[in-house]
Amino acid sequence: MRLCVIFFFFLISFSVYSQDAEEFMYVKNFVVGKSGGIIEAEGGASMMCRAEECRRRLLRVASADLLVEGSVERISQDINEIKLDIHGRKVISTSDNTEKKEQSLNVLHSNEIRILYTSSLNGNLDGCTCKVNPISGLVKRGYWIEEYRNKYPNVIIVDTGDSISDAADIRKAKAIFESFSLLKYDAYLVGESDFSIGVQNFLEFSKDINLIGSNFVYNPGILKKNIIFGSHEKAFNLNNIRVRILGYLHEDTMLYTPNDIRSKIKFIQENSLPKSNPDYQLTLLLSHAGYDRDMKLISNIDFPLLVIGGHDQYQPKNGGGFELSGGIWYFQSGADGNQIGEIVLQVDSTSNFKILSHKLHTIDYSTTPDYTPIREVIINLRKNN
């Protein structure tokens, strides 16, 4: 047993190494392009390496991270670039080459963060060009998101629930959550409509989605252990900024949910109000409550944060959001999943954030290409009908 522990420690400690130094640091960021890349560690140390060497080292870090407490928070990849942000993993620093360090700081020491937010898909896996109520569908949203992620690979993408309708059939619901897993959202907050297929089915279909639920759990029955929806909070480093995401579901949104479902969702009273945490510079609160309830919740919060709402399909004027007192901003993306909200912000050294821009992008079904992996899901669904 002692031998196994020693080997385990050895594997973690030497998951990434350097030919130039032997000082271990906490990793902050990794960026790898076509020809080369940069690894940045806590405390300002950094290393530059050829692309293949960087990728090899990153894979070692990711593999080791899965063996210990903590996890790989983000992995997004396309043909041109790989970016990983790993929370709390160690890496060796390089020699003190000032020129290299300055180059890395120019690339990585940015305090800008981009966020995409969506909500209320309402079962619209595919869309239509209907004159009365045109629908874009997840198949078009997927293309838009992937194009944006290719341009800004460190974007945070979140959804505030109600992706299926109250009358959703099991097979279509499964296809919708399979499609969400393909898009690799950073956080998904369940809405009451998502439970219409049954909580167990929802948990099974969404097992590959980054669920978040800060104030509620699922109780499958007497003497059975409560099940958390993903995690109570999600925390990671992004562009040298410590970010956390919380997810709040309001109990009153479930008033018309069948009792056999509603009775198994337990709300955590001590988590009924988001709390400030000085360990993080930016807090995102995903809320499935509706505008009026959100305003009541916000009136009891005394620290700056971004609130991204859902449930009532409210659409604020002026780009989908507005500022409230105390450095709090509120956003919603409107009805039927037709729009994607975009927020660009900066966080300063005192953990205050400044919104640089925010807007809603309407997805047009007739002009936006399909996201091919989701179109394949739709084709398979229709084949089996």
ABEGO torsion letter per residue (X at the ends): XAAAAAAAAAAAAAABBBAABABBBBBABBBBBAABBBBBBBGGBBBBBBAAAAAAAAAAAAAAAAABBEBBABBBBBAABBBBBBBGBBBBBBBBBAAAAAAAAAAABBABBBBBBBBGAGGBABBBABAABBBAEAAAAAAAAAAAAAABAABBBBBAEGABBAABBAAAAAAAAAAAAAAGBABBBBBAAAAAAEAAAAAAAAAABBBBBAABBBBAEBGBBBBBBGBABBBBBBGGBBBBBBBBBBAAAAAABBAAAAAABBBBAAAABBBBBAABABBBBBBBAEAAAAAAAAAABABBBBBBBBGAGBBBBGGGBBBBBGGBBBBBAEBGGABBBBBBBBBBAAGBBBBABBBBBBBBAAABBBBAAAAAAAAAAAAAX
